[in-house]
């Protein structure tokens, strides 16, 4: 199973080059078409006077041509770097400049792809806060899986040591199957359930059946559980297990609901997005 059509979301963050190189490597591996998606809204500083909602339409309300011109200038430099990577790696691809509201442009384009590669939002970098909301909108509204890369650390490839966060939900089921093209044939795959002590006494492992299913795809799979007494959040338990076992990819369902563009995430999803330490494949 291969990926044929990928999108990488590009902006002017310090991690942009690393995200592009990662996506290009994935495209090479799968002989996939790579689209560079740049959203103009993310290149313009958010203006406090217009920050009345999650997505202020800066091009409609900002009369300053200087800010708009600078955004286009940044987009031009990002496009040049993207096309240089396409030539360097001999990749098929195209460039899309999304105008207007970032969420609407990104979700619409995401409907026609296999996978989106995006970077974790870094609040400390003082980048446009719309980027943090964008990940939520893509997750909830695009119908496509996201491969989210942490803003710290070096990640050249994924899929050799995969940790599946399993809770027997529709979202985690979808994430597992969306991740199949990313899992190497000789990968080590662990299906992990986080349980409370009283539930951990159950004889059967919660992830045993999905582990058997993945084994039928030819993967070396084991089911495991980690017991949390509440002193650690489920997200911390997952990230701790991933670190202890050298996982290079975490696969999990994303949970939440959307109302008037405000994304309300479940605790595990929100915490993972804030504190992730390895690439995460997330589906809703």
VMD Tcl script that draws the C-alpha trace (Angstrom):
set ca {
  {0.00 0.00 0.00}
  {1.42 3.37 -1.04}
  {0.71 7.05 -0.72}
  {0.28 8.75 -4.10}
  {-0.73 12.29 -3.23}
  {0.77 14.30 -0.34}
  {0.39 17.85 0.93}
  {2.93 19.64 3.10}
  {1.75 22.82 4.81}
  {4.51 25.42 4.61}
  {4.95 28.74 6.38}
  {7.77 31.01 7.54}
  {8.53 29.19 10.80}
  {12.09 28.11 11.67}
  {11.05 24.47 11.17}
  {9.80 24.99 7.63}
  {12.88 23.55 5.89}
  {12.87 20.45 8.11}
  {9.16 19.84 7.42}
  {9.74 20.22 3.70}
  {12.69 17.80 3.72}
  {10.65 15.26 5.68}
  {7.72 15.50 3.26}
  {10.06 15.25 0.28}
  {11.59 12.09 1.72}
  {8.13 10.60 2.15}
  {7.23 11.53 -1.43}
  {10.43 9.89 -2.72}
  {9.72 6.74 -0.74}
  {6.21 6.39 -2.18}
  {6.83 7.94 -5.61}
  {4.10 10.40 -4.67}
  {3.02 13.77 -5.99}
  {3.90 16.49 -3.45}
  {1.89 19.68 -3.12}
  {3.30 22.62 -1.21}
  {0.41 24.46 0.44}
  {1.16 27.96 1.70}
  {-1.59 29.95 3.42}
  {-1.23 33.71 3.20}
  {-3.13 34.29 6.43}
  {-0.39 32.49 8.34}
  {2.24 34.87 6.99}
  {0.59 38.01 8.34}
  {0.92 38.92 12.03}
  {-2.40 38.65 13.84}
  {-3.76 42.08 14.69}
  {-5.17 42.48 18.23}
  {-7.75 44.98 17.04}
  {-9.32 42.36 14.78}
  {-8.72 39.24 16.84}
  {-12.43 38.75 17.55}
  {-12.54 35.12 16.42}
  {-10.22 32.25 15.72}
  {-9.69 33.30 12.10}
  {-9.67 37.09 11.53}
  {-9.73 37.72 7.77}
  {-6.69 39.95 7.73}
  {-6.92 40.63 4.01}
  {-10.47 41.94 4.35}
  {-9.95 44.13 7.40}
  {-6.33 45.23 7.18}
  {-5.92 48.30 4.99}
  {-2.14 48.22 5.12}
  {-0.75 47.23 1.73}
  {2.65 46.85 3.37}
  {1.60 43.83 5.43}
  {-0.03 42.21 2.41}
  {3.02 42.84 0.23}
  {5.31 41.33 2.87}
  {3.10 38.24 3.06}
  {3.35 37.75 -0.72}
  {7.11 38.30 -0.52}
  {7.42 35.61 2.16}
  {5.25 33.26 0.10}
  {7.50 33.81 -2.91}
  {10.59 32.82 -0.94}
  {8.85 29.72 0.43}
  {7.75 28.73 -3.08}
  {11.31 29.09 -4.39}
  {12.63 26.79 -1.65}
  {9.85 24.29 -2.36}
  {10.55 24.18 -6.09}
  {14.28 23.83 -5.40}
  {13.58 20.71 -3.35}
  {11.36 19.29 -6.11}
  {14.21 19.72 -8.60}
  {16.83 18.42 -6.17}
  {14.92 15.23 -5.46}
  {13.35 14.74 -8.88}
  {9.83 14.89 -7.48}
  {6.50 15.54 -9.12}
  {4.64 18.34 -7.42}
  {2.83 21.64 -7.55}
  {2.42 24.80 -5.52}
  {-0.80 26.13 -4.04}
  {-1.11 29.60 -2.51}
  {-4.17 29.71 -0.27}
  {-5.80 33.12 0.03}
  {-8.50 34.28 2.42}
  {-9.28 32.26 5.54}
  {-6.57 29.68 6.16}
  {-8.94 26.99 7.45}
  {-11.30 27.15 4.49}
  {-8.50 27.08 1.92}
  {-6.64 24.26 3.66}
  {-9.65 22.02 4.33}
  {-10.89 22.41 0.76}
  {-7.51 21.42 -0.68}
  {-7.07 18.59 1.83}
  {-10.13 16.77 0.47}
  {-8.02 15.72 -2.52}
  {-5.00 14.13 -0.88}
  {-3.90 10.97 0.89}
  {-2.06 12.62 3.79}
  {-1.16 16.07 5.10}
  {2.22 16.80 6.68}
  {2.00 19.72 9.13}
  {4.17 21.13 11.87}
  {3.24 21.33 15.53}
  {2.20 24.82 16.56}
  {4.85 26.51 18.69}
  {3.26 29.21 20.82}
  {6.66 30.36 22.09}
  {7.81 31.16 18.54}
  {5.17 33.93 18.36}
  {3.94 32.69 15.00}
  {0.44 33.45 13.81}
  {-1.96 31.84 16.34}
  {-4.22 30.79 13.47}
  {-1.73 27.94 12.90}
  {-2.74 26.36 16.19}
  {-6.41 26.46 15.21}
  {-5.64 25.26 11.69}
  {-4.43 21.88 12.89}
  {-7.71 21.40 14.72}
  {-9.79 22.40 11.71}
  {-7.86 20.09 9.41}
  {-8.25 17.22 11.84}
  {-11.97 17.73 12.40}
  {-13.13 18.85 8.95}
  {-10.82 17.52 6.24}
  {-11.61 13.82 6.57}
  {-7.93 13.09 5.96}
  {-5.13 11.95 8.30}
  {-2.52 14.40 9.56}
  {1.13 13.56 10.11}
  {2.18 16.16 12.67}
  {5.89 16.84 13.20}
  {7.17 18.22 16.53}
  {8.78 21.66 16.44}
  {11.77 20.28 18.36}
  {13.97 17.35 17.39}
  {15.21 15.79 14.16}
  {12.99 13.32 12.30}
  {14.16 11.94 8.98}
  {11.78 9.00 8.58}
  {9.02 7.16 10.38}
  {7.49 3.71 10.36}
  {10.17 1.35 11.69}
  {9.03 1.33 15.32}
  {5.36 2.24 15.55}
  {3.27 2.77 18.67}
  {-0.52 2.59 18.26}
  {-2.57 4.26 21.00}
  {-5.62 2.02 21.17}
  {-8.95 2.58 22.92}
  {-11.28 0.62 20.61}
  {-12.95 3.76 19.23}
  {-13.91 4.64 15.66}
  {-11.21 7.34 15.64}
  {-8.40 5.04 16.71}
  {-9.61 2.42 14.22}
  {-9.47 4.97 11.42}
  {-6.02 6.13 12.49}
  {-4.65 2.57 12.42}
  {-5.83 1.99 8.87}
  {-4.72 5.44 7.70}
  {-1.25 4.64 9.04}
  {-0.80 1.38 7.12}
  {1.08 2.98 4.17}
  {3.57 4.52 6.62}
  {4.48 1.28 8.39}
  {7.59 -0.42 7.00}
  {7.20 -4.12 6.09}
  {9.77 -5.10 8.74}
  {8.51 -2.66 11.35}
  {8.00 -3.35 15.02}
  {4.41 -2.41 15.89}
  {3.06 -2.14 19.44}
  {-0.63 -1.68 20.17}
  {-0.79 0.06 23.55}
  {-3.76 0.60 25.84}
  {-3.61 2.94 28.83}
  {-5.67 1.53 31.67}
  {-6.53 2.27 35.26}
  {-5.47 -0.34 37.85}
  {-8.96 -1.77 38.33}
  {-9.34 -2.37 34.60}
  {-5.83 -3.73 34.22}
  {-6.92 -6.80 36.15}
  {-8.91 -7.94 33.11}
  {-7.32 -11.01 31.57}
  {-7.63 -9.98 27.92}
  {-5.51 -7.21 26.44}
  {-7.76 -4.54 24.93}
  {-5.62 -4.29 21.78}
  {-5.30 -8.01 21.10}
  {-7.82 -8.13 18.26}
  {-6.48 -5.14 16.35}
  {-2.96 -6.53 16.86}
  {-4.08 -9.78 15.22}
  {-5.58 -7.80 12.36}
  {-2.32 -5.92 11.79}
  {-0.39 -9.20 11.94}
  {-2.50 -10.44 9.04}
  {-1.08 -7.55 7.05}
  {2.34 -9.08 7.62}
  {3.61 -6.88 10.44}
  {5.36 -8.03 13.60}
  {2.82 -6.83 16.17}
  {2.44 -7.11 19.92}
  {-0.31 -5.87 22.24}
  {0.63 -4.20 25.51}
  {-0.86 -2.12 28.25}
  {0.47 0.48 30.59}
  {-1.25 1.10 33.89}
  {-1.82 4.64 35.09}
  {-3.08 5.40 38.59}
  {-4.00 8.92 37.61}
  {-0.73 10.51 38.68}
  {0.16 10.76 34.98}
  {-2.17 11.87 32.20}
  {-2.88 9.39 29.42}
  {-0.87 11.62 27.08}
  {2.15 11.53 29.41}
  {1.82 7.76 29.70}
  {1.81 7.39 25.91}
  {4.75 9.73 25.40}
  {6.70 8.06 28.21}
  {6.14 4.61 26.71}
  {7.10 5.88 23.25}
  {10.35 7.32 24.61}
  {11.23 4.23 26.65}
  {10.72 1.96 23.64}
  {12.28 4.15 20.95}
  {9.12 4.60 18.88}
  {9.47 6.77 15.78}
  {5.73 7.20 15.12}
  {2.68 7.45 17.35}
  {-0.67 6.57 15.78}
  {-3.83 7.74 17.50}
  {-7.37 8.98 17.01}
  {-8.09 12.67 17.50}
  {-11.15 13.63 19.50}
  {-13.18 16.79 19.79}
  {-15.94 18.78 18.18}
  {-16.16 21.96 16.17}
  {-18.53 24.85 16.87}
  {-18.22 28.23 15.17}
  {-14.62 27.42 14.32}
  {-13.75 26.89 17.97}
  {-12.11 23.52 18.46}
  {-12.72 21.76 21.76}
  {-10.40 18.78 22.08}
  {-10.45 15.87 24.41}
  {-7.71 16.01 27.03}
  {-5.43 13.42 25.44}
  {-5.61 15.02 22.00}
  {-4.94 18.53 23.29}
  {-2.09 17.41 25.52}
  {-0.45 15.42 22.71}
  {-0.65 18.38 20.35}
  {0.95 20.60 23.00}
  {3.68 18.26 24.24}
  {4.43 15.78 21.44}
  {8.01 14.52 21.25}
  {7.75 12.32 18.15}
  {5.79 12.44 14.88}
  {2.10 11.67 15.38}
  {-0.32 10.27 12.80}
  {-3.74 11.51 13.88}
  {-7.18 10.84 12.35}
  {-10.69 11.73 13.37}
}
mol new
graphics top color blue
foreach p $ca { graphics top sphere $p radius 0.5 }
foreach p [lrange $ca 0 end-1] q [lrange $ca 1 end] { graphics top cylinder $p $q radius 0.2 }
display resetview
